[in-house]
Amino acid sequence: VQLVESGGGLVQPGGSLTLSCATSGFTFSSYAMRWYRQAPGKERELVAHMSSAGGSTAYADSVKGRFTISRDNAKNTVYLQMNSLKPEETAVYYCKAWGLLASWGQGTQVTVSS
């Protein structure tokens, strides 16, 4: 099982980024997918969730209306569109297949700073 996050970087407050998570080694279309983030000195937190077929989503209250999770089952990839980013959202962002026993990927660093 591999989960490879990408798309992070440095962005100014109020800016946007789209993260990608390319997966392999499991039946992607059978699993709900989640995005998490971990800020320095803080615990990892759930940001967004999408069902296996993409018909259901859920978001942390702090990101509702600004973040959008999506997936392409043909490409075995899940995305996270992030708008109106805030400095406190600086963190390493990770994807995870919900219910799949697998190690975390390396994550992708998102830094929100002017």
C-alpha positions as CSV (number, residue, x, y, z in Angstrom):
1,V,0.0,0.0,0.0
2,Q,1.3,3.4,-0.9
3,L,-0.1,6.9,-0.3
4,V,1.8,9.7,-1.8
5,E,0.7,13.2,-1.0
6,S,1.7,16.2,-3.0
7,G,0.8,19.8,-3.9
8,G,1.8,21.5,-0.7
9,G,3.9,24.6,-0.5
10,L,4.0,28.2,0.7
11,V,0.9,30.3,0.2
12,Q,-0.2,33.7,1.5
13,P,-3.1,34.0,3.9
14,G,-6.3,33.9,1.9
15,G,-4.7,31.9,-0.9
16,S,-5.5,28.5,-2.3
17,L,-3.9,25.2,-2.8
18,T,-5.0,21.8,-4.2
19,L,-3.5,18.7,-2.6
20,S,-3.3,15.3,-4.3
21,C,-2.9,11.9,-2.9
22,A,-2.0,9.2,-5.3
23,T,-2.6,5.7,-4.1
24,S,-1.6,2.1,-5.0
25,G,-1.7,-1.4,-3.6
26,F,-5.3,-1.6,-2.6
27,T,-8.8,-1.3,-4.2
28,F,-9.1,2.4,-4.0
29,S,-12.8,2.5,-5.1
30,S,-13.7,0.3,-2.1
31,Y,-12.5,2.7,0.6
32,A,-13.7,5.9,2.0
33,M,-10.8,8.4,2.0
34,R,-9.8,11.0,4.5
35,W,-7.5,14.0,4.8
36,Y,-5.8,14.8,8.1
37,R,-3.4,17.5,9.1
38,Q,-0.9,17.8,11.9
39,A,0.4,21.2,13.0
40,P,3.7,21.6,14.9
41,G,3.2,20.6,18.5
42,K,-0.4,19.5,18.0
43,E,-2.2,16.2,17.5
44,R,-3.2,15.0,14.1
45,E,-6.8,16.1,13.2
46,L,-9.4,15.0,10.7
47,V,-10.0,17.6,8.1
48,A,-12.3,15.9,5.5
49,H,-13.9,12.6,4.6
50,M,-15.4,11.2,1.4
51,S,-17.2,7.9,0.9
52,S,-15.9,5.3,-1.4
53,A,-18.2,6.3,-4.3
54,G,-17.9,10.0,-3.6
55,G,-21.5,10.5,-2.7
56,S,-21.0,11.6,0.9
57,T,-18.6,14.1,2.4
58,A,-17.9,15.5,5.8
59,Y,-15.7,18.3,7.0
60,A,-14.2,19.6,10.2
61,D,-16.2,22.7,11.3
62,S,-13.1,24.8,10.9
63,V,-12.8,24.2,7.2
64,K,-16.5,23.9,6.1
65,G,-17.2,26.1,3.1
66,R,-13.5,26.6,2.3
67,F,-12.2,23.1,1.7
68,T,-13.5,20.5,-0.8
69,I,-12.5,16.9,-0.9
70,S,-12.9,15.0,-4.2
71,R,-11.7,11.8,-5.7
72,D,-11.1,10.1,-9.1
73,N,-11.6,6.4,-8.7
74,A,-10.2,5.9,-12.2
75,K,-6.9,7.5,-11.2
76,N,-6.9,6.1,-7.6
77,T,-6.4,9.6,-6.4
78,V,-8.0,11.8,-3.8
79,Y,-7.8,15.6,-3.7
80,L,-8.2,18.4,-1.3
81,Q,-9.0,21.9,-2.6
82,M,-8.2,24.5,0.0
83,N,-9.4,28.1,-0.3
84,S,-9.1,31.1,2.0
85,L,-6.2,29.6,3.9
86,K,-5.3,30.8,7.3
87,P,-1.9,30.9,9.0
88,E,-3.1,28.5,11.7
89,E,-3.7,25.9,9.0
90,T,0.1,25.5,8.5
91,A,0.6,21.8,8.9
92,V,1.6,18.6,7.3
93,Y,-1.4,17.2,5.4
94,Y,-1.9,13.4,5.1
95,C,-4.4,11.2,3.3
96,K,-5.7,7.9,4.6
97,A,-7.9,5.1,3.4
98,W,-10.5,4.7,6.2
99,G,-10.5,1.2,7.6
100,L,-7.4,0.1,5.7
101,L,-4.5,-1.1,7.9
102,A,-1.6,0.8,6.4
103,S,1.2,3.2,7.4
104,W,0.8,6.9,7.0
105,G,2.4,8.5,3.9
106,Q,5.0,11.2,4.2
107,G,2.5,13.9,4.0
108,T,2.8,17.3,2.2
109,Q,3.8,20.5,4.0
110,V,1.4,23.4,3.7
111,T,2.7,26.7,5.0
112,V,0.4,29.7,5.2
113,S,2.4,32.9,5.7
114,S,2.9,36.3,4.4
